[in-house]
Amino acid sequence: MEIENKTIVMTGASSGVGLEILRRLAPRNRVVALSRSAPPVTASRGDAPVHLATDLACPAALERAIEHVDTLCPDGIDGLVNCAALQFTPRLADRAFDRATIAREIAVNLTAPIELVAGLLPALLHRPGAFVLNVNSGLALVPKAESAVYCATKAGLDNFSRGLRAQLADSPVRVFQAFLPLVDTPMTAGRGTGKLSAGEAARRILEGVERGVADNDVGKVGLLRLVQRISPALARRIIQGGGQ
């Protein structure tokens, strides 16, 4: 699958890995970016990305975004990239933990991707070779002590993606996941070492889609998955020791 001359809707395009994905897609495709702030990027050739101001944690905002996409793209869309994510690091027992973050983290990381897939599926079914790409994390496979809610949302996204893939097996829409290791983004500032650059993560994600890799283990995630299969206890020790 060559990602060129496509119409693609994506989230998370204002920073981090999502911004790097946008930078690679925009010159050759029509991109509609759903985010609260506009991406700090323009296409090097062709049209600039269309920005629809959207709070992914707000159901009404999601509904408006879906309606706007249908209006902007009456002939359907070729791809939906769910890349936006939030991660709050305090543990539940910490004084700094804010219960209000629970609903927002779940909404952005899990509910919004599901809502967008459900709302935009008719538009995807209009196009031959359409795809959904859910950008996931190695923490979907093995959780860490911090960010328990984040880990739960990523595990949920994995299960949703697999279930969706089964539902759409007889349709023209393909469902991809990319599982990321620790990537150098604003979300991971001050945490961990040996991070993969956001640009390299984006390159490998899109390469996986073009190669048709259903579950793309980026970087060290492939090793983590192997260790988890052989020794779940060892995989837990690796992650708890700061591997993600």
C-alpha positions in Angstrom: 0.0 0.0 0.0 1.4 3.3 -1.0 0.2 6.3 1.0 0.0 8.9 -1.7 -2.8 11.1 -3.0 -5.0 9.9 -0.1 -7.4 11.8 2.1 -6.4 11.1 5.7 -8.0 12.2 9.0 -5.6 12.1 12.0 -5.4 13.0 15.7 -2.3 14.0 17.7 -0.8 16.0 14.8 0.1 19.1 16.9 3.2 17.6 18.5 5.4 14.5 19.0 5.1 11.4 16.8 1.8 12.7 15.4 3.4 15.9 14.1 6.2 13.8 12.5 3.6 11.6 10.8 1.9 14.7 9.5 5.1 16.1 8.1 5.5 12.9 6.1 2.0 12.7 5.0 1.1 16.3 4.1 3.3 16.8 1.1 1.7 13.9 -0.8 -1.8 13.7 0.7 -4.8 15.7 1.9 -4.7 15.6 5.7 -7.4 16.7 8.1 -6.0 17.2 11.6 -8.2 17.0 14.6 -6.6 18.6 17.6 -7.2 21.5 20.1 -4.3 23.5 18.6 -3.3 23.8 15.0 -0.2 21.8 13.9 2.9 24.0 13.5 3.5 22.7 10.0 2.5 23.4 6.4 2.9 21.1 3.4 6.1 21.5 1.4 4.0 21.1 -1.7 0.3 20.7 -2.4 -2.4 21.9 0.1 -1.7 22.7 3.7 -3.3 20.4 6.2 -6.9 21.2 7.2 -7.2 21.8 10.9 -10.5 21.2 12.8 -10.2 22.5 16.3 -11.3 19.5 18.4 -11.2 18.5 22.1 -11.0 14.7 21.9 -12.3 14.4 25.4 -15.5 16.1 24.6 -18.3 13.9 23.0 -20.0 17.0 21.4 -16.7 18.1 19.9 -16.1 14.7 18.4 -19.5 14.6 16.9 -19.0 18.0 15.3 -15.6 16.9 14.0 -17.1 13.8 12.4 -19.8 16.0 10.8 -17.2 18.4 9.5 -15.2 15.6 8.0 -18.3 14.2 6.2 -18.9 17.7 4.8 -15.2 18.2 3.7 -14.9 14.8 2.3 -18.2 13.8 0.6 -16.5 11.1 -1.4 -15.1 9.4 1.7 -11.7 9.1 3.3 -8.8 6.8 2.7 -7.4 6.6 6.2 -7.9 7.4 9.9 -4.8 7.7 12.1 -5.5 7.7 15.8 -2.2 9.0 17.4 -3.3 11.4 20.2 -2.6 10.2 23.7 -2.3 11.6 27.2 -0.2 10.0 30.0 -0.4 11.2 33.7 2.4 9.7 35.8 1.4 10.0 39.5 0.3 6.8 41.1 -3.2 6.6 42.5 -1.9 6.7 46.1 0.3 9.8 45.4 -0.9 13.1 46.8 -0.3 14.6 43.3 -2.8 12.2 41.8 -5.9 14.0 40.5 -9.0 11.8 40.0 -10.2 14.3 37.3 -7.4 13.0 35.0 -8.9 9.5 34.9 -11.9 10.4 32.7 -9.8 12.6 30.4 -7.1 10.0 29.9 -9.6 7.3 29.1 -11.5 9.7 26.8 -8.5 10.8 24.7 -6.6 7.5 24.6 -9.5 5.0 24.1 -13.0 6.5 23.8 -12.1 9.0 21.1 -10.4 6.4 18.8 -13.5 4.2 19.1 -15.9 7.1 18.5 -13.9 8.3 15.5 -13.8 4.8 13.9 -17.5 4.3 14.5 -18.4 7.8 13.2 -16.1 7.7 10.1 -16.5 4.1 9.2 -19.1 4.9 6.5 -16.6 7.3 4.9 -13.9 4.7 5.0 -16.1 2.1 3.5 -16.6 4.4 0.5 -12.9 4.1 -0.5 -11.0 1.0 -1.8 -8.0 0.2 0.2 -8.9 2.4 3.2 -7.3 1.9 6.5 -7.4 2.6 10.3 -4.1 3.1 12.1 -4.1 3.0 15.9 -0.8 4.2 17.3 -0.3 2.1 20.4 2.5 1.5 23.0 4.6 -1.4 24.3 2.8 -0.7 27.6 -0.3 -2.3 26.1 1.6 -5.6 26.4 3.2 -5.1 29.8 2.1 -2.4 32.2 4.4 -0.3 34.4 3.8 0.8 37.9 3.3 4.5 37.0 0.6 5.5 34.6 -1.7 2.6 35.4 -4.7 4.3 33.7 -2.6 5.0 30.5 -1.5 1.3 30.4 -5.1 0.2 30.8 -6.2 2.4 27.9 -3.4 1.1 25.6 -4.4 -2.5 26.4 -8.0 -1.6 25.7 -6.9 0.0 22.4 -5.1 -3.2 21.4 -8.2 -5.3 22.1 -10.4 -2.9 20.3 -8.2 -2.9 17.3 -8.1 -6.7 17.2 -11.9 -6.9 17.5 -12.4 -4.3 14.9 -10.0 -6.1 12.5 -12.2 -9.2 12.9 -15.4 -7.2 12.3 -14.0 -5.7 9.1 -12.3 -8.8 7.8 -14.7 -9.0 4.8 -14.6 -5.3 4.1 -12.1 -3.2 2.1 -10.9 -1.4 5.3 -7.7 -2.7 6.9 -6.9 -2.2 10.6 -3.3 -1.5 11.6 -1.5 -1.0 15.0 1.9 0.4 15.7 3.4 -0.4 19.1 6.0 2.2 20.2 8.8 2.0 22.6 9.9 5.0 24.6 10.0 7.9 22.1 11.5 11.3 22.6 8.4 13.5 22.7 7.1 16.3 25.0 5.1 13.6 26.9 8.3 11.7 27.8 10.4 14.7 28.7 12.7 13.9 31.7 11.9 10.2 31.6 14.1 7.3 30.6 17.1 7.0 28.3 17.8 5.5 24.9 14.7 7.0 23.4 13.7 6.6 19.8 13.4 9.9 18.0 9.9 11.0 17.0 10.9 11.3 13.4 12.3 7.7 13.3 9.2 6.4 15.0 7.0 8.1 12.4 9.0 6.7 9.6 8.7 3.2 10.9 5.0 3.5 11.6 4.2 4.6 8.0 6.6 2.0 6.6 4.7 -0.7 8.5 1.4 0.5 7.0 2.8 0.6 3.5 4.2 -3.0 4.0 0.8 -4.2 5.3 2.1 -5.1 8.8 -1.0 -5.6 10.9 0.7 -5.2 14.3 4.0 -3.3 13.9 6.4 -3.7 16.8 8.6 -0.6 16.5 12.1 -0.7 18.0 12.5 -2.6 21.2 8.9 -3.6 21.4 9.6 -6.6 19.2 12.0 -7.9 21.9 9.6 -7.0 24.7 6.9 -9.1 23.0 9.2 -12.0 22.6 10.4 -11.9 26.3 6.8 -11.5 27.4 5.9 -14.7 25.6 8.8 -16.6 27.1 8.8 -15.2 30.6 6.0 -12.7 31.6 7.8 -12.2 35.0 11.0 -11.1 33.2 9.1 -8.8 31.0 7.5 -7.2 34.0 10.9 -6.7 35.7 12.2 -5.0 32.5 9.3 -2.6 32.4 9.2 -1.9 36.1 13.0 -1.2 35.9 12.4 1.7 33.5 12.3 0.0 30.1 9.4 2.1 28.9 
